[in-house]
């Protein structure tokens, strides 16, 4: 299901603009967080704990998917490196002699910028998504 179709579904839900917007924004934040592999579970838990719309929260979580996760995480790691003042983001890697152990060791310095960047990018994206969904839902409510 395309993002446009998901947004139409969100706009068809009869709930307040604030509740729908918060549900989506929390989902976006979780989806862009560094907790890869448990995004869906975290989204459901947060939706349950904060009494958010579960469907809308999960739609927000699925902003990151197999097609978007690599560019999102790459950009977020770059942002984290810039926020941390790192001059050199990517370590030099000898690709021909690369093993799993060596990859973990070589890429280890990217963990901190990854975490900082995904949290920052997730927060920024969730604020933007809140504003967009809020205005779209209010517009829909005014038209009815």
N, C-alpha and C positions, 0 to 999 in steps of 0.2 A: 504494500500500500504506500503510495507516494505521500510526501510531506503535505502537499496541498490537500489531499483527501483526508489525511489525519486532522489537519486544521479545520476542515469543514465539519468533521465529526465532533471535534471539540466545541466548535461554535454552535452545534445543534443541541448540546447538553444544556438543560435548564438549571443552571446554578449561577450564583453571583459572579460577576467579573473578577472580584478579588480572589475568591476561592479557586476558580479555574486557573487564573494567572499564577497564583502561588503553587498550585499543584504542578503546572507545567514547568515553572521556573525551578522548583526543587528537583524535578526529574532531569532537567537539563544540567543542573549542577552535578547531580549524582552521575549522570551519563558521561560527563567530562572529567570526573574525578579520577584519581590514580588507582582506584580500587577495581581494576580490570578483572572481570570474571564474576564479580558479585554485584554488579550494577542493578540487575533486575531484583535481586533479593533485597538490596538496600532500598530501592524505590518502593517496593511493597511494604517493607517495614516502616519507612518514613510516612508513607501514605496512611498506613494503619494507625501509627502513633499520633500523628497530627490531624487525623480525620480529614485527609485530603481525598480528592477524587482519584481512585486507584488507576483507572484507565488513563486519565490525563497525565498523571505522574509517570506512568510507564511509557506513554508516547514521548514525553520529554526525555526519559532515560534513553530511548532508542534513537535519539539524535546521533549518538555514536553507534555505528553498526560496522560490519566488515568492510564497507566501502569508504566510510568516513574516518574510521579510527586512526589509521596511519597518518593522514594529513593533520588531523586534530592533535594527536599526541606529538607529532614532529614539531608542529608550530608551537604547541604549549611548552615543550622542552626548550625550544629556542627562546621563548618569552621568559621562562624561568631562568635561563642562563643570563639573559640580559638584565633581569631584575637583580640577580645575584652578582652582577658585575664581571661575569666570566668573559674573558677576551676570546678564548678558543673553546668552541662548543663541542666539536666532534674530535675525539682523540684519534691519533693516527693508528690505523690498524693494519697489520700485515695479513691480508685476506687469504693468501695461499696457505698460511700455517694456522688458520683460525680453528680453534676447538671450542666446545661449549664452555669449558672452564676458563679458557683465555678470553672468550667473549664477555663472560660475566665480570672478569677482572678488568678488562679494558673499558667496558661500558659502565662500570661501577660509579665513576665520577659524574655520570649523567643522572643518577638517581635523585639527588637533591634538586637540580633544576627541573627534572620531570615532575616531582611532587609539587614544588613551588609553582611551576608553570601551569600544571593542570588545575590546581586549586584557584589560581588567579584567573585563568581563562574561563574556568567553570563559573566562578563568581560573576565575572563581567558578562558572560553569555546569559547567565540566568537573570540578571538584572534587565538586559536588553529584551530577553524573551518575555519576561513579566510585563514590561511596558507594551510590547507588541500585542500579546494576547489580551491584555486588559483593554486596550483601545479597540481591538477587533470585536471583543465580546460586548463592550459598551455600544459600539456602532450597531451591532446586530440587535441589541435590546432596544435601541432608539428607533430602529426601522420597523419594529413590530408594534 
